[in-house]
């Protein structure tokens, strides 16, 4: 899923699925600020070159460590 400056439909669907799954596992529902934070983080990771779903999930785990406790 290489990044070419703009996410195509397949890439966007994959990123959305990663966000949805991650939020579901974390108990984040609806338009919660944590969901927006995670969505921005996924886009930043993706545009920074991380395009593997597994790598994105691991990076989210590292980035959200401790953040969830303070913001969810």
N, CA, C, O and CB atoms as a CASP TS submission, in Angstrom:
PFRMAT TS
TARGET T0000
AUTHOR 0000-0000-0000
METHOD Language model
MODEL 1
PARENT N/A
ATOM      1  N   UNK     1       0.841  -1.183   0.000  1.00  0.00           N
ATOM      2  CA  UNK     1       0.000   0.000   0.000  1.00  0.00           C
ATOM      3  C   UNK     1       0.883   1.242   0.000  1.00  0.00           C
ATOM      4  O   UNK     1       0.739   2.087   0.883  1.00  0.00           O
ATOM      5  CB  UNK     1      -0.955   0.000   1.218  1.00  0.00           C
ATOM      6  N   UNK     2       1.795   1.379  -0.965  1.00  0.00           N
ATOM      7  CA  UNK     2       2.691   2.528  -0.975  1.00  0.00           C
ATOM      8  C   UNK     2       1.941   3.857  -1.119  1.00  0.00           C
ATOM      9  O   UNK     2       0.933   3.951  -1.821  1.00  0.00           O
ATOM     10  CB  UNK     2       3.695   2.383  -2.099  1.00  0.00           C
ATOM     11  N   UNK     3       2.455   4.865  -0.443  1.00  0.00           N
ATOM     12  CA  UNK     3       1.838   6.193  -0.470  1.00  0.00           C
ATOM     13  C   UNK     3       2.399   6.976  -1.645  1.00  0.00           C
ATOM     14  O   UNK     3       3.611   7.015  -1.854  1.00  0.00           O
ATOM     15  CB  UNK     3       2.081   6.955   0.867  1.00  0.00           C
ATOM     16  N   UNK     4       1.504   7.603  -2.417  1.00  0.00           N
ATOM     17  CA  UNK     4       1.912   8.379  -3.578  1.00  0.00           C
ATOM     18  C   UNK     4       1.475   9.836  -3.464  1.00  0.00           C
ATOM     19  O   UNK     4       1.329  10.508  -4.485  1.00  0.00           O
ATOM     20  CB  UNK     4       1.343   7.762  -4.844  1.00  0.00           C
ATOM     21  N   UNK     5       1.264  10.334  -2.263  1.00  0.00           N
ATOM     22  CA  UNK     5       0.854  11.722  -2.081  1.00  0.00           C
ATOM     23  C   UNK     5      -0.619  11.865  -1.788  1.00  0.00           C
ATOM     24  O   UNK     5      -1.025  12.787  -1.081  1.00  0.00           O
ATOM     25  CB  UNK     5       1.197  12.519  -3.294  1.00  0.00           C
ATOM     26  N   UNK     6      -1.429  10.963  -2.323  1.00  0.00           N
ATOM     27  CA  UNK     6      -2.865  10.962  -2.094  1.00  0.00           C
ATOM     28  C   UNK     6      -3.286   9.511  -1.889  1.00  0.00           C
ATOM     29  O   UNK     6      -2.901   8.630  -2.658  1.00  0.00           O
ATOM     30  CB  UNK     6      -3.646  11.630  -3.287  1.00  0.00           C
ATOM     31  N   UNK     7      -4.077   9.269  -0.853  1.00  0.00           N
ATOM     32  CA  UNK     7      -4.557   7.913  -0.610  1.00  0.00           C
ATOM     33  C   UNK     7      -5.629   7.570  -1.642  1.00  0.00           C
ATOM     34  O   UNK     7      -6.561   8.343  -1.863  1.00  0.00           O
ATOM     35  CB  UNK     7      -5.114   7.768   0.836  1.00  0.00           C
ATOM     36  N   UNK     8      -5.485   6.403  -2.268  1.00  0.00           N
ATOM     37  CA  UNK     8      -6.520   5.969  -3.202  1.00  0.00           C
ATOM     38  C   UNK     8      -7.665   5.325  -2.416  1.00  0.00           C
ATOM     39  O   UNK     8      -7.601   5.228  -1.190  1.00  0.00           O
ATOM     40  CB  UNK     8      -5.939   4.973  -4.256  1.00  0.00           C
ATOM     41  N   UNK     9      -8.695   4.892  -3.111  1.00  0.00           N
ATOM     42  CA  UNK     9      -9.874   4.335  -2.443  1.00  0.00           C
ATOM     43  C   UNK     9      -9.533   3.128  -1.579  1.00  0.00           C
ATOM     44  O   UNK     9     -10.034   3.004  -0.461  1.00  0.00           O
ATOM     45  CB  UNK     9     -10.917   3.945  -3.469  1.00  0.00           C
ATOM     46  N   UNK    10      -8.699   2.255  -2.079  1.00  0.00           N
ATOM     47  CA  UNK    10      -8.319   1.046  -1.339  1.00  0.00           C
ATOM     48  C   UNK    10      -7.517   1.407  -0.086  1.00  0.00           C
ATOM     49  O   UNK    10      -7.755   0.856   0.989  1.00  0.00           O
ATOM     50  CB  UNK    10      -7.497   0.096  -2.242  1.00  0.00           C
ATOM     51  N   UNK    11      -6.577   2.326  -0.230  1.00  0.00           N
ATOM     52  CA  UNK    11      -5.780   2.749   0.916  1.00  0.00           C
ATOM     53  C   UNK    11      -6.648   3.419   1.967  1.00  0.00           C
ATOM     54  O   UNK    11      -6.505   3.153   3.161  1.00  0.00           O
ATOM     55  CB  UNK    11      -4.670   3.696   0.473  1.00  0.00           C
ATOM     56  N   UNK    12      -7.543   4.283   1.527  1.00  0.00           N
ATOM     57  CA  UNK    12      -8.433   4.968   2.462  1.00  0.00           C
ATOM     58  C   UNK    12      -9.331   3.974   3.189  1.00  0.00           C
ATOM     59  O   UNK    12      -9.567   4.111   4.389  1.00  0.00           O
ATOM     60  CB  UNK    12      -9.285   6.007   1.727  1.00  0.00           C
ATOM     61  N   UNK    13      -9.831   2.979   2.471  1.00  0.00           N
ATOM     62  CA  UNK    13     -10.657   1.951   3.103  1.00  0.00           C
ATOM     63  C   UNK    13      -9.857   1.173   4.143  1.00  0.00           C
ATOM     64  O   UNK    13     -10.370   0.858   5.217  1.00  0.00           O
ATOM     65  CB  UNK    13     -11.222   0.992   2.047  1.00  0.00           C
ATOM     66  N   UNK    14      -8.609   0.866   3.828  1.00  0.00           N
ATOM     67  CA  UNK    14      -7.743   0.148   4.771  1.00  0.00           C
ATOM     68  C   UNK    14      -7.473   0.989   6.008  1.00  0.00           C
ATOM     69  O   UNK    14      -7.547   0.484   7.128  1.00  0.00           O
ATOM     70  CB  UNK    14      -6.418  -0.239   4.100  1.00  0.00           C
ATOM     71  N   UNK    15      -7.161   2.266   5.818  1.00  0.00           N
ATOM     72  CA  UNK    15      -6.886   3.151   6.951  1.00  0.00           C
ATOM     73  C   UNK    15      -8.135   3.309   7.817  1.00  0.00           C
ATOM     74  O   UNK    15      -8.035   3.339   9.044  1.00  0.00           O
ATOM     75  CB  UNK    15      -6.397   4.532   6.457  1.00  0.00           C
ATOM     76  N   UNK    16      -9.299   3.410   7.199  1.00  0.00           N
ATOM     77  CA  UNK    16     -10.547   3.528   7.942  1.00  0.00           C
ATOM     78  C   UNK    16     -10.818   2.256   8.735  1.00  0.00           C
ATOM     79  O   UNK    16     -11.240   2.321   9.890  1.00  0.00           O
ATOM     80  CB  UNK    16     -11.715   3.822   6.991  1.00  0.00           C
ATOM     81  N   UNK    17     -10.579   1.105   8.124  1.00  0.00           N
ATOM     82  CA  UNK    17     -10.775  -0.168   8.814  1.00  0.00           C
ATOM     83  C   UNK    17      -9.836  -0.284  10.020  1.00  0.00           C
ATOM     84  O   UNK    17     -10.243  -0.762  11.079  1.00  0.00           O
ATOM     85  CB  UNK    17     -10.547  -1.344   7.844  1.00  0.00           C
ATOM     86  N   UNK    18      -8.596   0.147   9.863  1.00  0.00           N
ATOM     87  CA  UNK    18      -7.642   0.119  10.976  1.00  0.00           C
ATOM     88  C   UNK    18      -8.147   1.007  12.106  1.00  0.00           C
ATOM     89  O   UNK    18      -8.115   0.610  13.271  1.00  0.00           O
ATOM     90  CB  UNK    18      -6.233   0.578  10.511  1.00  0.00           C
ATOM     91  N   UNK    19      -8.610   2.200  11.769  1.00  0.00           N
ATOM     92  CA  UNK    19      -9.138   3.127  12.773  1.00  0.00           C
ATOM     93  C   UNK    19     -10.360   2.533  13.463  1.00  0.00           C
ATOM     94  O   UNK    19     -10.448   2.548  14.690  1.00  0.00           O
ATOM     95  CB  UNK    19      -9.497   4.479  12.128  1.00  0.00           C
ATOM     96  N   UNK    20     -11.295   2.015  12.690  1.00  0.00           N
ATOM     97  CA  UNK    20     -12.511   1.431  13.264  1.00  0.00           C
ATOM     98  C   UNK    20     -12.186   0.276  14.204  1.00  0.00           C
ATOM     99  O   UNK    20     -12.707   0.206  15.317  1.00  0.00           O
ATOM    100  CB  UNK    20     -13.443   0.949  12.152  1.00  0.00           C
ATOM    101  N   UNK    21     -11.321  -0.629  13.750  1.00  0.00           N
ATOM    102  CA  UNK    21     -10.945  -1.777  14.575  1.00  0.00           C
ATOM    103  C   UNK    21     -10.245  -1.336  15.852  1.00  0.00           C
ATOM    104  O   UNK    21     -10.532  -1.846  16.935  1.00  0.00           O
ATOM    105  CB  UNK    21     -10.043  -2.725  13.788  1.00  0.00           C
ATOM    106  N   UNK    22      -9.330  -0.388  15.720  1.00  0.00           N
ATOM    107  CA  UNK    22      -8.575   0.081  16.878  1.00  0.00           C
ATOM    108  C   UNK    22      -9.502   0.729  17.897  1.00  0.00           C
ATOM    109  O   UNK    22      -9.391   0.481  19.098  1.00  0.00           O
ATOM    110  CB  UNK    22      -7.487   1.072  16.446  1.00  0.00           C
ATOM    111  N   UNK    23     -10.414   1.557  17.409  1.00  0.00           N
ATOM    112  CA  UNK    23     -11.354   2.232  18.304  1.00  0.00           C
ATOM    113  C   UNK    23     -12.290   1.231  18.977  1.00  0.00           C
ATOM    114  O   UNK    23     -12.594   1.360  20.163  1.00  0.00           O
ATOM    115  CB  UNK    23     -12.167   3.276  17.533  1.00  0.00           C
ATOM    116  N   UNK    24     -12.740   0.247  18.230  1.00  0.00           N
ATOM    117  CA  UNK    24     -13.619  -0.767  18.804  1.00  0.00           C
ATOM    118  C   UNK    24     -12.912  -1.515  19.931  1.00  0.00           C
ATOM    119  O   UNK    24     -13.491  -1.723  20.998  1.00  0.00           O
ATOM    120  CB  UNK    24     -14.084  -1.752  17.720  1.00  0.00           C
ATOM    121  N   UNK    25     -11.674  -1.916  19.702  1.00  0.00           N
ATOM    122  CA  UNK    25     -10.903  -2.635  20.717  1.00  0.00           C
ATOM    123  C   UNK    25     -10.651  -1.771  21.945  1.00  0.00           C
ATOM    124  O   UNK    25     -10.584  -2.281  23.063  1.00  0.00           O
ATOM    125  CB  UNK    25      -9.575  -3.107  20.136  1.00  0.00           C
ATOM    126  N   UNK    26     -10.513  -0.465  21.741  1.00  0.00           N
ATOM    127  CA  UNK    26     -10.233   0.450  22.848  1.00  0.00           C
ATOM    128  C   UNK    26     -11.514   0.953  23.525  1.00  0.00           C
ATOM    129  O   UNK    26     -11.446   1.656  24.533  1.00  0.00           O
ATOM    130  CB  UNK    26      -9.417   1.635  22.346  1.00  0.00           C
ATOM    131  N   UNK    27     -12.678   0.595  22.975  1.00  0.00           N
ATOM    132  CA  UNK    27     -13.934   1.048  23.556  1.00  0.00           C
ATOM    133  C   UNK    27     -14.269   2.494  23.232  1.00  0.00           C
ATOM    134  O   UNK    27     -15.020   3.140  23.962  1.00  0.00           O
ATOM    135  CB  UNK    27     -13.892   0.873  25.031  1.00  0.00           C
ATOM    136  N   UNK    28     -13.720   2.996  22.149  1.00  0.00           N
ATOM    137  CA  UNK    28     -13.978   4.375  21.725  1.00  0.00           C
ATOM    138  C   UNK    28     -15.164   4.349  20.767  1.00  0.00           C
ATOM    139  O   UNK    28     -15.110   3.708  19.718  1.00  0.00           O
ATOM    140  CB  UNK    28     -12.708   5.024  21.044  1.00  0.00           C
ATOM    141  N   UNK    29     -16.235   5.049  21.136  1.00  0.00           N
ATOM    142  CA  UNK    29     -17.433   5.051  20.298  1.00  0.00           C
ATOM    143  C   UNK    29     -17.802   6.470  19.902  1.00  0.00           C
ATOM    144  O   UNK    29     -17.525   7.433  20.616  1.00  0.00           O
ATOM    145  CB  UNK    29     -18.607   4.383  21.027  1.00  0.00           C
ATOM    146  N   UNK    30     -18.438   6.568  18.735  1.00  0.00           N
ATOM    147  CA  UNK    30     -18.933   7.863  18.281  1.00  0.00           C
ATOM    148  C   UNK    30     -17.828   8.863  18.002  1.00  0.00           C
ATOM    149  O   UNK    30     -16.664   8.502  17.829  1.00  0.00           O
ATOM    150  CB  UNK    30     -19.866   8.431  19.297  1.00  0.00           C
ATOM    151  N   UNK    31     -18.219  10.129  17.963  1.00  0.00           N
ATOM    152  CA  UNK    31     -17.256  11.197  17.631  1.00  0.00           C
ATOM    153  C   UNK    31     -16.425  11.625  18.847  1.00  0.00           C
ATOM    154  O   UNK    31     -16.413  12.800  19.214  1.00  0.00           O
ATOM    155  CB  UNK    31     -17.997  12.415  17.060  1.00  0.00           C
ATOM    156  N   UNK    32     -15.756  10.696  19.445  1.00  0.00           N
ATOM    157  CA  UNK    32     -14.938  10.953  20.636  1.00  0.00           C
ATOM    158  C   UNK    32     -13.629  11.636  20.234  1.00  0.00           C
ATOM    159  O   UNK    32     -13.079  11.321  19.179  1.00  0.00           O
ATOM    160  CB  UNK    32     -14.647   9.630  21.402  1.00  0.00           C
ATOM    161  N   UNK    33     -13.123  12.553  21.042  1.00  0.00           N
ATOM    162  CA  UNK    33     -11.844  13.212  20.720  1.00  0.00           C
ATOM    163  C   UNK    33     -10.701  12.219  20.503  1.00  0.00           C
ATOM    164  O   UNK    33      -9.798  12.485  19.709  1.00  0.00           O
ATOM    165  CB  UNK    33     -11.467  14.176  21.834  1.00  0.00           C
ATOM    166  N   UNK    34     -10.730  11.096  21.189  1.00  0.00           N
ATOM    167  CA  UNK    34      -9.670  10.105  21.016  1.00  0.00           C
ATOM    168  C   UNK    34      -9.690   9.528  19.600  1.00  0.00           C
ATOM    169  O   UNK    34      -8.637   9.230  19.035  1.00  0.00           O
ATOM    170  CB  UNK    34      -9.818   8.977  22.050  1.00  0.00           C
ATOM    171  N   UNK    35     -10.879   9.372  19.031  1.00  0.00           N
ATOM    172  CA  UNK    35     -10.981   8.855  17.665  1.00  0.00           C
ATOM    173  C   UNK    35     -10.340   9.836  16.684  1.00  0.00           C
ATOM    174  O   UNK    35      -9.604   9.436  15.783  1.00  0.00           O
ATOM    175  CB  UNK    35     -12.463   8.599  17.285  1.00  0.00           C
ATOM    176  N   UNK    36     -10.625  11.111  16.869  1.00  0.00           N
ATOM    177  CA  UNK    36     -10.013  12.119  16.004  1.00  0.00           C
ATOM    178  C   UNK    36      -8.498  12.126  16.151  1.00  0.00           C
ATOM    179  O   UNK    36      -7.770  12.230  15.163  1.00  0.00           O
ATOM    180  CB  UNK    36     -10.575  13.504  16.322  1.00  0.00           C
ATOM    181  N   UNK    37      -8.033  12.016  17.380  1.00  0.00           N
ATOM    182  CA  UNK    37      -6.589  11.963  17.641  1.00  0.00           C
ATOM    183  C   UNK    37      -5.959  10.773  16.905  1.00  0.00           C
ATOM    184  O   UNK    37      -4.931  10.913  16.243  1.00  0.00           O
ATOM    185  CB  UNK    37      -6.313  11.860  19.169  1.00  0.00           C
ATOM    186  N   UNK    38      -6.588   9.612  17.031  1.00  0.00           N
ATOM    187  CA  UNK    38      -6.058   8.415  16.391  1.00  0.00           C
ATOM    188  C   UNK    38      -6.112   8.523  14.865  1.00  0.00           C
ATOM    189  O   UNK    38      -5.191   8.075  14.182  1.00  0.00           O
ATOM    190  CB  UNK    38      -6.831   7.185  16.856  1.00  0.00           C
ATOM    191  N   UNK    39      -7.173   9.107  14.331  1.00  0.00           N
ATOM    192  CA  UNK    39      -7.281   9.292  12.880  1.00  0.00           C
ATOM    193  C   UNK    39      -6.152  10.183  12.371  1.00  0.00           C
ATOM    194  O   UNK    39      -5.525   9.883  11.355  1.00  0.00           O
ATOM    195  CB  UNK    39      -8.651   9.901  12.509  1.00  0.00           C
ATOM    196  N   UNK    40      -5.898  11.278  13.082  1.00  0.00           N
ATOM    197  CA  UNK    40      -4.788  12.158  12.671  1.00  0.00           C
ATOM    198  C   UNK    40      -3.461  11.427  12.755  1.00  0.00           C
ATOM    199  O   UNK    40      -2.588  11.607  11.905  1.00  0.00           O
ATOM    200  CB  UNK    40      -4.743  13.426  13.546  1.00  0.00           C
ATOM    201  N   UNK    41      -3.311  10.603  13.779  1.00  0.00           N
ATOM    202  CA  UNK    41      -2.067   9.857  13.957  1.00  0.00           C
ATOM    203  C   UNK    41      -1.873   8.849  12.828  1.00  0.00           C
ATOM    204  O   UNK    41      -0.767   8.701  12.307  1.00  0.00           O
ATOM    205  CB  UNK    41      -2.060   9.140  15.315  1.00  0.00           C
ATOM    206  N   UNK    42      -2.947   8.157  12.451  1.00  0.00           N
ATOM    207  CA  UNK    42      -2.857   7.193  11.353  1.00  0.00           C
ATOM    208  C   UNK    42      -2.434   7.890  10.061  1.00  0.00           C
ATOM    209  O   UNK    42      -1.568   7.395   9.340  1.00  0.00           O
ATOM    210  CB  UNK    42      -4.207   6.471  11.154  1.00  0.00           C
ATOM    211  N   UNK    43      -3.038   9.025   9.772  1.00  0.00           N
ATOM    212  CA  UNK    43      -2.681   9.773   8.556  1.00  0.00           C
ATOM    213  C   UNK    43      -1.224  10.216   8.614  1.00  0.00           C
ATOM    214  O   UNK    43      -0.507  10.114   7.619  1.00  0.00           O
ATOM    215  CB  UNK    43      -3.604  11.002   8.377  1.00  0.00           C
ATOM    216  N   UNK    44      -0.783  10.705   9.762  1.00  0.00           N
ATOM    217  CA  UNK    44       0.612  11.137   9.903  1.00  0.00           C
ATOM    218  C   UNK    44       1.570   9.962   9.700  1.00  0.00           C
ATOM    219  O   UNK    44       2.588  10.099   9.023  1.00  0.00           O
ATOM    220  CB  UNK    44       0.841  11.774  11.289  1.00  0.00           C
ATOM    221  N   UNK    45       1.248   8.827  10.278  1.00  0.00           N
ATOM    222  CA  UNK    45       2.094   7.648  10.108  1.00  0.00           C
ATOM    223  C   UNK    45       2.118   7.212   8.644  1.00  0.00           C
ATOM    224  O   UNK    45       3.175   6.894   8.098  1.00  0.00           O
ATOM    225  CB  UNK    45       1.598   6.494  11.001  1.00  0.00           C
ATOM    226  N   UNK    46       0.948   7.203   8.021  1.00  0.00           N
ATOM    227  CA  UNK    46       0.836   6.795   6.624  1.00  0.00           C
ATOM    228  C   UNK    46       1.612   7.731   5.705  1.00  0.00           C
ATOM    229  O   UNK    46       2.364   7.280   4.842  1.00  0.00           O
ATOM    230  CB  UNK    46      -0.626   6.748   6.203  1.00  0.00           C
ATOM    231  N   UNK    47       1.428   9.027   5.892  1.00  0.00           N
ATOM    232  CA  UNK    47       2.146   9.973   5.042  1.00  0.00           C
ATOM    233  C   UNK    47       3.643   9.965   5.331  1.00  0.00           C
ATOM    234  O   UNK    47       4.443  10.379   4.491  1.00  0.00           O
ATOM    235  CB  UNK    47       1.589  11.378   5.232  1.00  0.00           C
ATOM    236  N   UNK    48       4.022   9.492   6.520  1.00  0.00           N
ATOM    237  CA  UNK    48       5.426   9.361   6.866  1.00  0.00           C
ATOM    238  C   UNK    48       6.059   8.090   6.333  1.00  0.00           C
ATOM    239  O   UNK    48       7.253   7.855   6.525  1.00  0.00           O
ATOM    240  CB  UNK    48       5.583   9.410   8.343  1.00  0.00           C
ATOM    241  N   UNK    49       5.251   7.259   5.656  1.00  0.00           N
ATOM    242  CA  UNK    49       5.817   6.085   5.021  1.00  0.00           C
ATOM    243  C   UNK    49       5.446   4.752   5.636  1.00  0.00           C
ATOM    244  O   UNK    49       5.819   3.709   5.100  1.00  0.00           O
ATOM    245  CB  UNK    49       7.254   6.204   5.021  1.00  0.00           C
ATOM    246  N   UNK    50       4.725   4.752   6.741  1.00  0.00           N
ATOM    247  CA  UNK    50       4.294   3.492   7.344  1.00  0.00           C
ATOM    248  C   UNK    50       2.988   3.099   6.665  1.00  0.00           C
ATOM    249  O   UNK    50       1.962   3.753   6.854  1.00  0.00           O
ATOM    250  CB  UNK    50       4.119   3.617   8.914  1.00  0.00           C
ATOM    251  N   UNK    51       3.030   2.033   5.876  1.00  0.00           N
ATOM    252  CA  UNK    51       1.840   1.668   5.131  1.00  0.00           C
ATOM    253  C   UNK    51       1.355   0.244   5.382  1.00  0.00           C
ATOM    254  O   UNK    51       0.326  -0.159   4.840  1.00  0.00           O
ATOM    255  CB  UNK    51       2.098   1.846   3.686  1.00  0.00           C
ATOM    256  N   UNK    52       2.059  -0.502   6.171  1.00  0.00           N
ATOM    257  CA  UNK    52       1.628  -1.845   6.524  1.00  0.00           C
ATOM    258  C   UNK    52       0.584  -1.755   7.636  1.00  0.00           C
ATOM    259  O   UNK    52       0.820  -1.086   8.643  1.00  0.00           O
ATOM    260  CB  UNK    52       2.836  -2.721   6.962  1.00  0.00           C
ATOM    261  N   UNK    53      -0.565  -2.415   7.476  1.00  0.00           N
ATOM    262  CA  UNK    53      -1.573  -2.381   8.541  1.00  0.00           C
ATOM    263  C   UNK    53      -1.024  -2.804   9.902  1.00  0.00           C
ATOM    264  O   UNK    53      -1.340  -2.182  10.916  1.00  0.00           O
ATOM    265  CB  UNK    53      -2.730  -3.273   8.173  1.00  0.00           C
ATOM    266  N   UNK    54      -0.208  -3.855   9.933  1.00  0.00           N
ATOM    267  CA  UNK    54       0.364  -4.303  11.205  1.00  0.00           C
ATOM    268  C   UNK    54       1.291  -3.248  11.800  1.00  0.00           C
ATOM    269  O   UNK    54       1.263  -3.005  13.006  1.00  0.00           O
ATOM    270  CB  UNK    54       1.124  -5.616  11.012  1.00  0.00           C
ATOM    271  N   UNK    55       2.104  -2.626  10.966  1.00  0.00           N
ATOM    272  CA  UNK    55       3.009  -1.583  11.454  1.00  0.00           C
ATOM    273  C   UNK    55       2.227  -0.371  11.943  1.00  0.00           C
ATOM    274  O   UNK    55       2.603   0.250  12.937  1.00  0.00           O
ATOM    275  CB  UNK    55       3.994  -1.167  10.352  1.00  0.00           C
ATOM    276  N   UNK    56       1.146  -0.031  11.254  1.00  0.00           N
ATOM    277  CA  UNK    56       0.309   1.089  11.689  1.00  0.00           C
ATOM    278  C   UNK    56      -0.300   0.800  13.062  1.00  0.00           C
ATOM    279  O   UNK    56      -0.314   1.667  13.935  1.00  0.00           O
ATOM    280  CB  UNK    56      -0.807   1.366  10.654  1.00  0.00           C
ATOM    281  N   UNK    57      -0.804  -0.424  13.247  1.00  0.00           N
ATOM    282  CA  UNK    57      -1.393  -0.783  14.548  1.00  0.00           C
ATOM    283  C   UNK    57      -0.353  -0.726  15.664  1.00  0.00           C
ATOM    284  O   UNK    57      -0.631  -0.221  16.751  1.00  0.00           O
ATOM    285  CB  UNK    57      -2.014  -2.191  14.485  1.00  0.00           C
ATOM    286  N   UNK    58       0.839  -1.242  15.395  1.00  0.00           N
ATOM    287  CA  UNK    58       1.900  -1.213  16.406  1.00  0.00           C
ATOM    288  C   UNK    58       2.288   0.225  16.733  1.00  0.00           C
ATOM    289  O   UNK    58       2.505   0.561  17.897  1.00  0.00           O
ATOM    290  CB  UNK    58       3.136  -2.001  15.921  1.00  0.00           C
ATOM    291  N   UNK    59       2.374   1.068  15.719  1.00  0.00           N
ATOM    292  CA  UNK    59       2.717   2.474  15.944  1.00  0.00           C
ATOM    293  C   UNK    59       1.619   3.169  16.741  1.00  0.00           C
ATOM    294  O   UNK    59       1.910   4.012  17.590  1.00  0.00           O
ATOM    295  CB  UNK    59       2.943   3.201  14.602  1.00  0.00           C
ATOM    296  N   UNK    60       0.367   2.827  16.479  1.00  0.00           N
ATOM    297  CA  UNK    60      -0.733   3.399  17.261  1.00  0.00           C
ATOM    298  C   UNK    60      -0.639   2.967  18.715  1.00  0.00           C
ATOM    299  O   UNK    60      -0.865   3.767  19.623  1.00  0.00           O
ATOM    300  CB  UNK    60      -2.090   2.982  16.674  1.00  0.00           C
ATOM    301  N   UNK    61      -0.307   1.702  18.934  1.00  0.00           N
ATOM    302  CA  UNK    61      -0.137   1.227  20.312  1.00  0.00           C
ATOM    303  C   UNK    61       0.929   2.036  21.040  1.00  0.00           C
ATOM    304  O   UNK    61       0.744   2.435  22.189  1.00  0.00           O
ATOM    305  CB  UNK    61       0.233  -0.264  20.325  1.00  0.00           C
ATOM    306  N   UNK    62       2.041   2.270  20.362  1.00  0.00           N
ATOM    307  CA  UNK    62       3.126   3.041  20.987  1.00  0.00           C
ATOM    308  C   UNK    62       2.695   4.488  21.218  1.00  0.00           C
ATOM    309  O   UNK    62       2.980   5.060  22.270  1.00  0.00           O
ATOM    310  CB  UNK    62       4.399   2.999  20.110  1.00  0.00           C
ATOM    311  N   UNK    63       2.011   5.080  20.240  1.00  0.00           N
ATOM    312  CA  UNK    63       1.624   6.491  20.336  1.00  0.00           C
ATOM    313  C   UNK    63       0.531   6.717  21.360  1.00  0.00           C
ATOM    314  O   UNK    63       0.480   7.773  21.991  1.00  0.00           O
ATOM    315  CB  UNK    63       1.165   6.999  18.988  1.00  0.00           C
ATOM    316  N   UNK    64      -0.352   5.732  21.535  1.00  0.00           N
ATOM    317  CA  UNK    64      -1.479   5.933  22.439  1.00  0.00           C
ATOM    318  C   UNK    64      -1.189   5.435  23.844  1.00  0.00           C
ATOM    319  O   UNK    64      -2.027   5.594  24.731  1.00  0.00           O
ATOM    320  CB  UNK    64      -2.703   5.240  21.900  1.00  0.00           C
ATOM    321  N   UNK    65      -0.049   4.849  24.067  1.00  0.00           N
ATOM    322  CA  UNK    65       0.292   4.351  25.398  1.00  0.00           C
ATOM    323  C   UNK    65       0.243   5.490  26.416  1.00  0.00           C
ATOM    324  O   UNK    65       1.044   6.423  26.369  1.00  0.00           O
ATOM    325  CB  UNK    65       1.691   3.694  25.391  1.00  0.00           C
ATOM    326  N   UNK    66      -0.710   5.391  27.329  1.00  0.00           N
ATOM    327  CA  UNK    66      -0.862   6.425  28.347  1.00  0.00           C
ATOM    328  C   UNK    66      -1.813   7.533  27.947  1.00  0.00           C
ATOM    329  O   UNK    66      -2.447   8.138  28.811  1.00  0.00           O
ATOM    330  CB  UNK    66       0.464   7.013  28.667  1.00  0.00           C
ATOM    331  N   UNK    67      -1.930   7.817  26.647  1.00  0.00           N
ATOM    332  CA  UNK    67      -2.827   8.876  26.189  1.00  0.00           C
ATOM    333  C   UNK    67      -4.267   8.508  26.476  1.00  0.00           C
ATOM    334  O   UNK    67      -5.060   9.350  26.895  1.00  0.00           O
ATOM    335  CB  UNK    67      -2.637   9.141  24.693  1.00  0.00           C
ATOM    336  N   UNK    68      -4.614   7.213  26.244  1.00  0.00           N
ATOM    337  CA  UNK    68      -5.988   6.769  26.438  1.00  0.00           C
ATOM    338  C   UNK    68      -6.440   6.990  27.873  1.00  0.00           C
ATOM    339  O   UNK    68      -7.558   7.445  28.114  1.00  0.00           O
ATOM    340  CB  UNK    68      -6.128   5.301  26.067  1.00  0.00           C
ATOM    341  N   UNK    69      -5.582   6.672  28.812  1.00  0.00           N
ATOM    342  CA  UNK    69      -5.957   6.797  30.223  1.00  0.00           C
ATOM    343  C   UNK    69      -6.306   8.236  30.601  1.00  0.00           C
ATOM    344  O   UNK    69      -7.140   8.475  31.474  1.00  0.00           O
ATOM    345  CB  UNK    69      -4.826   6.294  31.109  1.00  0.00           C
ATOM    346  N   UNK    70      -5.672   9.171  29.947  1.00  0.00           N
ATOM    347  CA  UNK    70      -5.884  10.575  30.283  1.00  0.00           C
ATOM    348  C   UNK    70      -6.984  11.247  29.476  1.00  0.00           C
ATOM    349  O   UNK    70      -7.483  12.300  29.873  1.00  0.00           O
ATOM    350  CB  UNK    70      -4.618  11.324  30.093  1.00  0.00           C
ATOM    351  N   UNK    71      -7.376  10.649  28.336  1.00  0.00           N
ATOM    352  CA  UNK    71      -8.287  11.329  27.439  1.00  0.00           C
ATOM    353  C   UNK    71      -9.560  10.557  27.103  1.00  0.00           C
ATOM    354  O   UNK    71     -10.449  11.114  26.457  1.00  0.00           O
ATOM    355  CB  UNK    71      -7.578  11.646  26.197  1.00  0.00           C
ATOM    356  N   UNK    72      -9.677   9.340  27.501  1.00  0.00           N
ATOM    357  CA  UNK    72     -10.875   8.577  27.176  1.00  0.00           C
ATOM    358  C   UNK    72     -11.799   8.574  28.378  1.00  0.00           C
ATOM    359  O   UNK    72     -12.878   7.984  28.326  1.00  0.00           O
ATOM    360  CB  UNK    72     -10.520   7.132  26.750  1.00  0.00           C
TER
END
